[in-house]
Amino acid sequence: MSSTVESSTPSKVDVLVIGAGPAGLTCALGLAKAGVNVRIVDHSPTKVQSGHADGVMPRTIEVLQSHGLADALLKDANQVYTISNYNYEADVGIKCAGRVTMINEPTARYPFAATQNQGVMEGILGDALLKEGAVIERPVRPTAIDLSTDENELKDPDAYPIKVRVKKLNEEEAAEELVHAKYVVGADGAHSWVRRALNVPMEGEQTAHVWAAIDFTPTPDSNFPDWRNIATVNAKDVGIMLIPREGGKIRLYVELGSEDGLVNAESGRLDSAQFSPDRLLEIAKKAFAPFVLKTTPENVEWWTVYVIGQRVASTFSVKDRVFIAGDACHTHSPKGGQGMNVSINDAHNLAWKLAYTIRGWAELIAFDKWFAEGFSAKARAKLIAEGNNVDLPGPLEAFRAFSSVTTGIRIRYAPSIITATAPDKTDENGPYTLTVGKRLPPQVVLRVADRRPVNVQDLCLSNGRFKLFVFTGDVLSADDIQSLNKLTTDLDALLSELPKGLLEVFSIIKAKDDAITYMDVPQTLRPHWTSIHFDGHASGPVYDAYGINREGALVVFRPDGYVGTITPLGEVELVRQYFRQFLK
């Protein structure tokens, strides 16, 4: 029998991350890269081995690329380009009703969804975190948390107002450590200990639909033609969604019906004794007729049963010191491919602006609820039978209508002190146009020094720094270059006022690639030989794509790759005012 002893020396840390899933790891990685003293603990002895989240959307791949990790994910992941839809016909069975392209966003750098085991994602992020000197502490469980009520202490940036007791679970005599933290991030899943310990309620409702998920490798005699595409199957009495997986595997989401009779009366939880892989496969066998889709017991990798719920935490921060992220603050249907993707993007955003509250979940939850109902055959039949006039989309229409949300490509942050609208020269109508609050769309430019094509997104690395893109306008002669001298004088003054290393400068010149060398441009506009680029002769005019005219512009990108502000080229003072709104 193990016992608990008190650790004699309390420890201090800037940020304690509780939970080493995709959200916690992304947050910890961003913090570590920004030079923050961070610890991350998780109660599980190992990362996820199978199942769980598996779909990675285009914007999330871009976020991974900002950390240099996209290739590691895509090396073995499956890439999905197409969605098919099958409907039931009497005396025939299911029949293909059409196929559409999955990703409809013209600015998607990765025009596909990648499917891969969540454990692989956790391994990639964990390895990157280790390179930054941070180790995932396992298995470690928090046992108590105390948040100071002293307002002066809470407002003191140097204070450690949070005390968390953590306990190692794999030692016979477990020492309980007292951790003093400036901030805590609870990324510990849908049953979040952090959320419950601080009495943060979940709001919303659970639908009446019970679904199951099962991962397996089909047998060679299976003949469903769209098994390598996402397929929605509206069978006679059941709805199924097929997801092609890495290594020739597939996942089926199977509609099991309402909760009635499926919930254990004593525990209030789904009665697992009523479910098995064999039962799920039998339901699928009937649904896919006349096609054959089957497997053998040894080829079933993982399965689970769950109730679709759309719930969101009443708040995402407590006293601006404890934050919750990922599934700890929102739960919703996994069929939109949003769970892990939203969690990673939330954490990517939170890592650089820890004191800001996460916003915008109401729209996502509303979307997800509509999306889930669009897939439920029984819910749709009920609406029709009752004469309900609600216009619910079919599966294909739902995917296409909400492509901007599911892909993450067109997410836009609302105006705030870090997303500030300034007088600009852009037109927001074009798909590639730079827009305050939106991400930097991909475009290829030529690096001046070696004429190497470079994607502009790869200039915005996740290193905790702001980026200033100087679109110099036409630079065709020595006189044009001379005209940049006043600009560089003003920029030098701005850089001297900001904390060292906070702002990186990149220049994009509108000129023929044989007109100048990088040495001809003032030093401020080329702090490094890799910092200056030509308007992209490799893939088309960048200025036109971004809606920037020949007069040029200054564009500030936040550390998460979103446009913070845009000003005319000579208006360095507007950039200064932007930073003064939130920098001490």
C-alpha positions as CSV (number, residue, x, y, z in Angstrom):
1,M,0.0,0.0,0.0
2,S,1.5,3.4,-1.0
3,S,1.7,6.4,1.3
4,T,2.0,10.1,0.7
5,V,4.8,12.2,2.2
6,E,5.2,16.0,2.0
7,S,7.9,17.4,-0.3
8,S,10.2,19.5,1.7
9,T,11.0,22.1,-1.0
10,P,8.2,23.9,-2.9
11,S,9.1,24.6,-6.5
12,K,8.3,27.7,-8.7
13,V,7.3,27.8,-12.3
14,D,5.9,30.5,-14.6
15,V,3.3,28.2,-16.2
16,L,2.1,24.8,-15.1
17,V,0.3,22.9,-17.9
18,I,-1.9,20.1,-16.6
19,G,-2.7,17.6,-19.4
20,A,-0.3,16.4,-22.2
21,G,-2.8,15.9,-25.0
22,P,-2.6,18.0,-28.2
23,A,-3.8,21.2,-26.5
24,G,-1.5,21.0,-23.6
25,L,1.5,20.1,-25.7
26,T,0.9,22.8,-28.2
27,C,0.6,25.4,-25.4
28,A,3.7,24.1,-23.6
29,L,5.7,24.1,-26.9
30,G,4.7,27.7,-27.7
31,L,5.6,28.8,-24.2
32,A,8.9,27.0,-24.2
33,K,9.9,28.5,-27.6
34,A,9.1,31.9,-26.2
35,G,11.5,31.4,-23.4
36,V,8.9,30.8,-20.7
37,N,9.7,28.5,-17.7
38,V,7.0,25.8,-18.2
39,R,6.2,22.4,-16.7
40,I,3.7,20.0,-18.1
41,V,2.2,17.0,-16.2
42,D,-0.2,14.3,-17.2
43,H,-1.8,11.5,-15.2
44,S,-1.4,8.9,-17.9
45,P,1.8,6.8,-17.9
46,T,2.1,7.0,-21.8
47,K,0.7,9.0,-24.7
48,V,-2.4,7.8,-26.5
49,Q,-1.7,4.5,-28.2
50,S,-4.7,4.2,-30.5
51,G,-8.0,5.8,-31.5
52,H,-9.2,9.1,-30.2
53,A,-9.0,12.2,-32.5
54,D,-7.5,11.5,-36.0
55,G,-8.4,14.3,-38.4
56,V,-6.0,17.3,-39.0
57,M,-7.4,20.2,-40.9
58,P,-5.5,22.6,-43.3
59,R,-5.1,25.5,-40.8
60,T,-3.8,23.1,-38.1
61,I,-1.2,21.7,-40.5
62,E,-0.1,25.3,-41.1
63,V,0.2,25.8,-37.4
64,L,2.4,22.7,-37.2
65,Q,4.5,24.0,-40.1
66,S,5.1,27.2,-38.2
67,H,6.8,24.9,-35.7
68,G,8.6,23.0,-38.4
69,L,6.5,19.9,-37.8
70,A,4.2,19.5,-40.8
71,D,6.5,17.0,-42.6
72,A,6.7,14.8,-39.5
73,L,2.9,14.6,-39.5
74,L,2.4,14.1,-43.2
75,K,5.1,11.5,-43.6
76,D,2.8,8.6,-42.7
77,A,-0.6,10.3,-42.5
78,N,-3.4,9.6,-45.0
79,Q,-4.5,12.6,-47.1
80,V,-8.2,13.0,-47.8
81,Y,-9.4,15.0,-50.8
82,T,-12.9,13.8,-51.5
83,I,-16.3,13.3,-49.7
84,S,-18.9,10.9,-51.1
85,N,-22.5,10.6,-50.1
86,Y,-24.6,7.4,-50.2
87,N,-28.3,7.2,-49.7
88,Y,-30.7,4.3,-49.2
89,E,-33.0,3.1,-51.9
90,A,-35.6,0.4,-51.5
91,D,-34.8,-2.9,-53.1
92,V,-31.3,-1.6,-53.9
93,G,-29.6,-0.7,-50.6
94,I,-27.2,2.3,-50.5
95,K,-26.3,4.0,-53.7
96,C,-23.8,6.8,-54.4
97,A,-25.5,10.2,-54.6
98,G,-22.4,12.2,-55.4
99,R,-18.9,13.2,-54.6
100,V,-17.4,16.6,-53.9
101,T,-14.0,18.1,-53.1
102,M,-13.5,18.2,-49.4
103,I,-11.5,21.4,-49.1
104,N,-13.0,24.3,-51.0
105,E,-10.8,27.1,-49.7
106,P,-8.6,28.7,-52.5
107,T,-6.0,29.8,-50.0
108,A,-5.4,26.5,-48.3
109,R,-1.7,25.7,-48.5
110,Y,-2.6,22.1,-47.7
111,P,-5.8,21.3,-49.8
112,F,-6.7,18.2,-47.9
113,A,-7.4,16.8,-44.4
114,A,-4.7,14.5,-42.9
115,T,-5.8,11.5,-40.9
116,Q,-3.4,10.1,-38.3
117,N,-3.5,8.5,-34.9
118,Q,-3.7,11.1,-32.1
119,G,-0.8,9.4,-30.4
120,V,1.4,10.2,-33.4
121,M,0.4,13.9,-33.0
122,E,1.3,13.7,-29.3
123,G,4.6,12.1,-30.1
124,I,5.5,14.8,-32.7
125,L,4.7,17.6,-30.3
126,G,6.3,15.9,-27.3
127,D,9.6,15.4,-29.2
128,A,9.6,19.0,-30.2
129,L,9.0,20.0,-26.6
130,L,11.9,17.9,-25.5
131,K,14.2,19.7,-27.9
132,E,13.2,22.9,-26.1
133,G,14.3,21.3,-22.8
134,A,10.9,20.5,-21.3
135,V,10.0,17.0,-20.3
136,I,6.4,15.6,-19.9
137,E,6.2,14.5,-16.3
138,R,4.2,11.1,-16.2
139,P,2.3,9.8,-14.4
140,V,1.6,12.8,-12.3
141,R,-1.8,13.9,-10.9
142,P,-2.8,17.2,-9.3
143,T,-4.5,16.7,-6.0
144,A,-5.3,20.3,-4.9
145,I,-5.2,23.8,-6.3
146,D,-5.4,27.1,-4.4
147,L,-5.9,30.4,-6.2
148,S,-5.1,33.5,-4.2
149,T,-8.0,35.9,-3.5
150,D,-5.6,38.8,-2.8
151,E,-6.2,41.3,-5.6
152,N,-2.8,42.9,-5.2
153,E,-1.1,39.5,-5.5
154,L,-3.2,38.6,-8.5
155,K,-2.2,41.9,-10.2
156,D,1.5,41.5,-9.4
157,P,3.2,40.2,-12.5
158,D,6.0,38.7,-10.4
159,A,3.8,36.9,-7.9
160,Y,3.0,33.2,-7.8
161,P,-0.6,33.3,-6.7
162,I,-1.4,29.7,-7.5
163,K,-0.4,26.7,-5.4
164,V,-0.9,23.3,-6.9
165,R,-0.2,20.0,-5.2
166,V,0.9,17.2,-7.6
167,K,1.6,13.6,-6.9
168,K,3.6,11.0,-8.7
169,L,1.6,7.8,-9.3
170,N,4.2,5.2,-10.0
171,E,6.2,5.4,-6.8
172,E,5.6,3.2,-3.8
173,E,6.1,6.1,-1.4
174,A,4.7,9.0,-3.5
175,A,6.0,12.4,-2.5
176,E,3.5,15.2,-2.9
177,E,5.1,18.3,-4.4
178,L,3.8,21.8,-3.8
179,V,4.2,23.9,-7.0
180,H,3.9,27.7,-6.9
181,A,2.8,29.0,-10.4
182,K,2.2,32.3,-12.0
183,Y,-0.3,30.7,-14.3
184,V,-2.0,27.4,-14.8
185,V,-3.4,26.0,-18.0
186,G,-5.9,23.2,-17.6
187,A,-5.8,21.1,-20.8
188,D,-6.8,17.9,-19.1
189,G,-9.7,16.8,-21.3
190,A,-13.5,16.7,-21.2
191,H,-13.6,15.5,-17.6
192,S,-11.1,18.3,-16.6
193,W,-9.9,18.1,-13.0
194,V,-8.9,21.8,-13.2
195,R,-12.3,22.9,-14.3
196,R,-14.1,20.9,-11.6
197,A,-11.6,22.0,-8.9
198,L,-12.4,25.6,-9.6
199,N,-16.1,25.0,-10.0
200,V,-16.4,26.2,-13.6
201,P,-19.7,24.8,-14.9
202,M,-20.3,23.5,-18.4
203,E,-23.2,25.1,-20.2
204,G,-25.3,23.7,-23.0
205,E,-27.0,20.5,-23.6
206,Q,-26.4,17.0,-24.8
207,T,-28.4,15.7,-27.8
208,A,-30.3,12.4,-27.6
209,H,-28.0,10.7,-30.0
210,V,-25.6,7.9,-29.1
211,W,-22.8,7.2,-31.5
212,A,-20.0,4.7,-31.7
213,A,-16.5,4.8,-33.3
214,I,-14.5,1.8,-34.5
215,D,-11.1,1.6,-36.2
216,F,-10.2,-1.5,-38.2
217,T,-8.5,-2.7,-41.4
218,P,-11.0,-4.1,-43.9
219,T,-10.5,-7.6,-45.4
220,P,-9.4,-7.9,-49.0
221,D,-12.8,-9.0,-50.2
222,S,-14.4,-5.8,-49.0
223,N,-15.7,-3.9,-52.0
224,F,-17.1,-0.6,-50.9
225,P,-15.7,1.7,-53.6
226,D,-15.3,4.9,-51.5
227,W,-13.4,3.4,-48.6
228,R,-10.4,5.7,-49.3
229,N,-12.7,8.8,-49.3
230,I,-14.8,10.3,-46.5
231,A,-18.2,8.7,-47.0
232,T,-21.5,9.6,-45.4
233,V,-23.9,6.7,-45.5
234,N,-27.6,7.4,-44.9
235,A,-28.8,3.8,-44.6
236,K,-32.4,2.7,-44.0
237,D,-32.3,3.0,-40.2
238,V,-28.8,4.2,-39.4
239,G,-26.3,6.9,-40.2
240,I,-22.7,6.1,-40.7
241,M,-19.6,8.2,-41.5
242,L,-16.5,6.5,-42.9
243,I,-13.1,8.1,-42.4
244,P,-10.1,6.7,-44.3
245,R,-7.1,6.3,-42.0
246,E,-3.4,5.9,-42.3
247,G,-1.9,2.4,-43.1
248,G,-5.0,1.2,-45.0
249,K,-7.3,1.5,-41.9
250,I,-10.7,3.1,-41.7
251,R,-12.9,4.5,-38.9
252,L,-16.6,4.2,-38.8
253,Y,-18.9,6.5,-36.8
254,V,-22.1,4.6,-36.3
255,E,-25.4,6.1,-35.2
256,L,-26.9,3.9,-32.4
257,G,-30.1,5.9,-31.7
258,S,-31.4,7.7,-28.6
259,E,-30.1,7.2,-25.1
260,D,-33.3,5.2,-24.1
261,G,-32.3,1.8,-23.0
262,L,-28.6,2.4,-23.5
263,V,-27.8,4.2,-20.2
264,N,-27.1,2.4,-16.9
265,A,-29.8,3.7,-14.5
266,E,-27.4,3.5,-11.5
267,S,-24.3,5.1,-13.0
268,G,-26.0,7.4,-15.5
269,R,-23.4,6.4,-18.0
270,L,-23.7,4.4,-21.2
271,D,-24.0,0.7,-20.5
272,S,-20.8,-0.7,-22.1
273,A,-22.1,-4.2,-21.6
274,Q,-24.6,-3.6,-24.4
275,F,-21.9,-2.8,-26.9
276,S,-19.1,-4.7,-28.6
277,P,-17.0,-4.5,-31.8
278,D,-19.1,-7.4,-33.2
279,R,-22.3,-5.6,-32.7
280,L,-21.0,-2.4,-34.3
281,L,-19.7,-4.4,-37.3
282,E,-23.0,-6.2,-37.7
283,I,-24.8,-2.8,-37.8
284,A,-22.3,-1.6,-40.4
285,K,-22.7,-4.8,-42.5
286,K,-26.4,-4.2,-42.9
287,A,-26.0,-0.5,-43.6
288,F,-23.4,-1.0,-46.3
289,A,-25.4,-3.6,-48.3
290,P,-25.2,-4.4,-51.2
291,F,-21.5,-3.7,-50.6
292,V,-19.2,-5.7,-48.4
293,L,-17.3,-4.0,-45.7
294,K,-15.9,-6.3,-43.0
295,T,-12.9,-7.2,-41.0
296,T,-11.6,-9.9,-38.6
297,P,-11.3,-9.6,-34.8
298,E,-7.5,-9.2,-34.8
299,N,-7.8,-6.2,-37.2
300,V,-10.0,-4.2,-34.9
301,E,-7.7,-1.6,-33.4
302,W,-10.0,0.5,-31.2
303,W,-13.6,1.3,-30.5
304,T,-15.7,3.5,-28.2
305,V,-19.3,4.7,-27.6
306,Y,-20.3,8.2,-26.7
307,V,-23.2,10.7,-26.5
308,I,-23.0,13.7,-28.8
309,G,-22.9,16.8,-26.7
310,Q,-22.4,20.5,-27.4
311,R,-21.3,22.1,-24.2
312,V,-19.0,25.0,-23.4
313,A,-17.5,26.2,-20.2
314,S,-19.1,29.3,-18.6
315,T,-15.7,30.9,-18.6
316,F,-12.3,30.1,-20.0
317,S,-10.3,31.8,-17.3
318,V,-10.4,32.4,-13.6
319,K,-8.9,35.6,-12.3
320,D,-6.9,35.8,-15.5
321,R,-4.5,33.3,-13.8
322,V,-6.0,29.9,-14.5
323,F,-7.0,29.1,-18.1
324,I,-8.7,26.0,-19.5
325,A,-8.2,24.9,-23.1
326,G,-9.2,22.2,-25.5
327,D,-11.8,19.7,-24.5
328,A,-11.6,21.0,-20.9
329,C,-13.7,24.0,-22.1
330,H,-15.7,22.7,-25.0
331,T,-17.2,19.3,-26.0
332,H,-18.9,18.7,-29.3
333,S,-19.5,16.1,-32.0
334,P,-16.2,14.7,-33.4
335,K,-17.7,14.3,-36.9
336,G,-16.8,17.9,-38.0
337,G,-13.2,17.1,-37.4
338,Q,-13.0,20.0,-34.9
339,G,-12.1,18.6,-31.5
340,M,-8.3,18.3,-31.8
341,N,-8.1,21.0,-34.4
342,V,-9.8,23.6,-32.3
343,S,-7.8,22.5,-29.3
344,I,-4.5,23.0,-31.1
345,N,-5.4,26.3,-32.5
346,D,-6.7,27.5,-29.1
347,A,-3.5,26.6,-27.4
348,H,-1.4,28.1,-30.3
349,N,-3.2,31.4,-29.6
350,L,-3.1,31.1,-25.8
351,A,0.6,30.4,-25.7
352,W,1.6,33.9,-26.7
353,K,-1.2,35.9,-24.9
354,L,-1.7,34.0,-21.8
355,A,-3.7,36.8,-20.1
356,Y,-6.4,37.0,-22.7
357,T,-9.7,35.1,-22.5
358,I,-10.5,32.8,-25.4
359,R,-13.4,34.1,-27.5
360,G,-15.8,33.1,-30.2
361,W,-17.1,29.6,-29.1
362,A,-20.8,30.3,-29.4
363,E,-20.5,30.3,-33.2
364,L,-18.6,27.1,-33.3
365,I,-21.0,25.3,-31.0
366,A,-24.0,26.4,-33.0
367,F,-22.3,25.2,-36.2
368,D,-21.4,21.9,-34.7
369,K,-24.9,21.3,-33.4
370,W,-26.3,21.9,-36.8
371,F,-23.6,19.7,-38.4
372,A,-24.4,16.8,-36.1
373,E,-28.1,17.0,-36.8
374,G,-27.4,17.0,-40.5
375,F,-25.9,13.5,-40.1
376,S,-28.6,11.9,-38.0
377,A,-31.0,10.0,-40.2
378,K,-33.5,9.7,-37.3
379,A,-33.4,13.4,-36.4
380,R,-34.0,14.3,-40.0
381,A,-36.9,11.9,-40.3
382,K,-38.4,13.3,-37.1
383,L,-38.2,16.9,-38.4
384,I,-39.9,15.9,-41.7
385,A,-42.6,13.9,-39.9
386,E,-43.4,16.9,-37.6
387,G,-43.5,19.3,-40.6
388,N,-40.7,21.3,-39.1
389,N,-39.5,24.0,-41.5
390,V,-36.0,24.1,-40.2
391,D,-33.7,23.9,-43.3
392,L,-31.1,21.4,-42.2
393,P,-28.2,20.7,-44.6
394,G,-27.4,17.2,-45.9
395,P,-23.9,15.9,-45.2
396,L,-22.3,17.1,-48.4
397,E,-24.0,20.5,-48.2
398,A,-22.9,20.9,-44.5
399,F,-19.3,20.1,-45.4
400,R,-19.3,22.7,-48.2
401,A,-21.3,25.4,-46.4
402,F,-19.0,25.3,-43.4
403,S,-15.7,24.7,-45.2
404,S,-14.4,28.1,-43.8
405,V,-15.1,26.9,-40.3
406,T,-14.0,23.2,-40.5
407,T,-10.8,24.0,-42.3
408,G,-9.9,26.9,-40.0
409,I,-8.8,28.9,-43.0
410,R,-11.2,31.9,-42.7
411,I,-11.3,32.3,-39.0
412,R,-11.2,36.0,-38.1
413,Y,-10.4,37.5,-34.8
414,A,-12.6,40.4,-33.7
415,P,-11.2,43.9,-33.3
416,S,-9.2,44.3,-30.1
417,I,-6.1,46.0,-28.8
418,I,-4.0,43.3,-30.6
419,T,-6.2,43.1,-33.7
420,A,-6.4,46.8,-34.6
421,T,-7.9,48.2,-37.7
422,A,-5.9,51.1,-39.1
423,P,-6.1,53.0,-42.4
424,D,-5.0,50.5,-45.0
425,K,-4.8,50.1,-48.8
426,T,-6.2,46.6,-49.1
427,D,-9.4,45.2,-50.6
428,E,-11.0,42.5,-48.5
429,N,-12.9,41.0,-51.4
430,G,-10.2,38.8,-52.8
431,P,-9.5,35.4,-51.2
432,Y,-5.8,36.0,-50.7
433,T,-6.2,39.6,-49.5
434,L,-4.5,40.5,-46.3
435,T,-7.2,41.3,-43.7
436,V,-6.8,42.4,-40.1
437,G,-7.7,39.5,-37.8
438,K,-7.2,36.8,-40.4
439,R,-4.2,34.5,-41.0
440,L,-1.4,35.2,-43.5
441,P,-2.4,33.4,-46.7
442,P,0.4,31.3,-48.4
443,Q,2.3,32.9,-51.3
444,V,5.7,32.3,-52.8
445,V,8.3,35.0,-53.0
446,L,12.0,34.9,-54.1
447,R,14.7,35.4,-51.5
448,V,16.9,38.2,-53.0
449,A,20.2,36.8,-51.8
450,D,20.0,33.4,-53.5
451,R,16.8,33.6,-55.6
452,R,15.3,30.7,-53.7
453,P,11.5,30.4,-53.6
454,V,10.1,30.8,-50.1
455,N,6.6,30.5,-48.8
456,V,5.8,33.7,-46.8
457,Q,4.1,31.5,-44.2
458,D,7.5,30.0,-43.4
459,L,8.8,33.5,-42.4
460,C,6.2,33.6,-39.6
461,L,7.7,30.9,-37.4
462,S,6.2,30.2,-34.0
463,N,8.9,31.8,-31.9
464,G,6.9,34.2,-29.8
465,R,7.8,37.2,-31.8
466,F,5.8,39.7,-33.8
467,K,6.7,40.1,-37.5
468,L,6.8,43.4,-39.5
469,F,6.5,42.9,-43.2
470,V,7.7,45.9,-45.1
471,F,6.1,46.0,-48.6
472,T,8.5,48.6,-50.0
473,G,6.5,49.2,-53.2
474,D,8.4,49.8,-56.5
475,V,12.2,49.7,-56.0
476,L,13.6,49.9,-59.6
477,S,16.5,52.2,-59.2
478,A,19.0,53.8,-56.8
479,D,16.7,56.7,-56.4
480,D,13.9,54.4,-55.2
481,I,16.2,52.8,-52.7
482,Q,17.3,56.3,-51.5
483,S,13.7,57.1,-50.8
484,L,13.6,54.3,-48.2
485,N,16.1,56.1,-46.0
486,K,13.5,58.1,-44.1
487,L,11.4,54.9,-43.5
488,T,14.5,53.1,-42.1
489,T,15.2,56.0,-39.8
490,D,11.7,55.8,-38.4
491,L,11.9,52.1,-38.1
492,D,15.2,52.3,-36.3
493,A,13.6,54.6,-33.7
494,L,10.7,52.2,-33.3
495,L,12.9,49.1,-32.9
496,S,15.0,51.0,-30.2
497,E,11.8,51.5,-28.2
498,L,10.6,47.9,-28.3
499,P,12.0,45.1,-26.1
500,K,14.9,43.5,-27.9
501,G,14.0,40.6,-30.0
502,L,10.2,41.3,-29.9
503,L,9.9,42.3,-33.5
504,E,11.4,40.7,-36.6
505,V,11.6,42.7,-39.9
506,F,11.1,41.2,-43.3
507,S,11.0,43.1,-46.6
508,I,9.2,42.3,-49.9
509,I,10.3,44.4,-52.8
510,K,8.3,45.0,-55.9
511,A,11.1,44.8,-58.5
512,K,12.5,42.7,-61.3
513,D,14.7,39.9,-59.8
514,D,17.8,41.2,-61.7
515,A,17.4,44.8,-60.7
516,I,19.2,44.8,-57.3
517,T,21.1,42.7,-54.8
518,Y,20.1,42.4,-51.2
519,M,23.2,44.5,-50.2
520,D,21.7,47.5,-52.0
521,V,18.8,47.8,-49.5
522,P,19.2,49.7,-46.2
523,Q,20.4,47.5,-43.3
524,T,17.2,47.9,-41.3
525,L,15.2,46.3,-44.1
526,R,17.6,43.3,-44.2
527,P,18.6,42.5,-40.6
528,H,19.7,39.1,-42.0
529,W,20.4,38.0,-45.5
530,T,17.3,35.8,-45.4
531,S,15.1,38.7,-44.5
532,I,14.6,40.3,-47.9
533,H,12.5,39.0,-50.8
534,F,11.2,39.9,-54.3
535,D,7.6,40.0,-55.3
536,G,7.2,36.4,-56.2
537,H,8.2,35.6,-59.7
538,A,7.9,32.0,-58.7
539,S,4.1,31.9,-58.5
540,G,2.6,35.2,-59.3
541,P,2.5,38.8,-58.0
542,V,2.3,38.8,-54.2
543,Y,1.3,42.5,-54.1
544,D,-1.8,41.9,-56.3
545,A,-2.7,38.8,-54.3
546,Y,-2.5,40.6,-51.0
547,G,-4.3,43.8,-52.3
548,I,-1.3,46.0,-51.8
549,N,-0.7,48.7,-54.3
550,R,2.6,50.1,-55.7
551,E,2.9,52.5,-52.8
552,G,3.6,49.7,-50.4
553,A,2.4,49.0,-46.8
554,L,3.5,48.0,-43.4
555,V,1.9,44.8,-42.0
556,V,2.3,43.6,-38.5
557,F,1.7,39.9,-37.9
558,R,1.0,38.6,-34.4
559,P,3.1,35.7,-33.0
560,D,0.3,33.3,-34.0
561,G,0.5,34.3,-37.7
562,Y,-2.7,36.5,-37.8
563,V,-2.7,40.1,-39.1
564,G,-2.5,42.5,-36.2
565,T,-2.6,45.8,-38.2
566,I,-2.0,47.2,-41.6
567,T,-0.8,50.8,-42.3
568,P,0.5,52.8,-45.3
569,L,4.2,52.4,-45.9
570,G,5.4,55.6,-44.3
571,E,3.1,55.5,-41.2
572,V,5.5,54.0,-38.7
573,E,3.8,56.1,-36.1
574,L,0.6,54.0,-36.5
575,V,2.7,50.9,-35.9
576,R,4.1,52.5,-32.8
577,Q,0.6,53.3,-31.6
578,Y,-0.5,49.7,-32.2
579,F,2.2,48.3,-29.9
580,R,1.6,51.0,-27.3
581,Q,-1.9,49.7,-26.7
582,F,-0.7,46.5,-25.1
583,L,3.0,46.7,-24.4
584,K,4.3,48.2,-21.1
